[in-house]
Amino acid sequence: FMNLLHKTIIPCNELLFCTVRRIVSSDVVEAIMIYRHRVDFTTLKYVTEFGKVAILYPQSVPLEVSLIWGAVHDQYFFSITEDFDFIVSDLTNFPHFQQIFAIKLENIQLTHETKAITHNLHYICIATDSGNEVIIANIKNPKEPLFSAFTFNSKNIVSIIPATEKNSFAILVETQKESKLIYYLDCKTNNIYNTVR
């Protein structure tokens, strides 16, 4: 009844983003679908004869605070809320999850495009509202993430994506002169290793 009431009072059918929890086979994945006020744990199966994806076994969990970003590594779910909380949850008892770490971040951007996780899943990069600074979270130990900051010579951080190097991000910034640059940041060395104009 509460699930029905929650969905009825607060319309939340707009999918904000989706992340893969686990690849089961070549045509089946367990996914976490993030909506404004709920999280759906589901299994997605590609049905070849119809050329479509079927959603199987959805289980909804209402949220007290909306998520703006999330990623999964092993049995851990990393998320950021609209209240600027960085939360690590343990999914060992999937689909139930237990919060194992939380910290309040100050002045971060609310857009999904200004957060990313490296391809090797060891670092998370989060843009701040200052327009020239990112927070790097080292999540090699999910129970005790380490945080550092990196400052750019920029007016605004537009987008962050994982770079091809395993510990790196490609960060698109707008400069003081209204041009755009891409900085390649290596999180392991905390250095810019390339700049593209």
Disulfide bonds with the S-S distance in Angstrom:
none
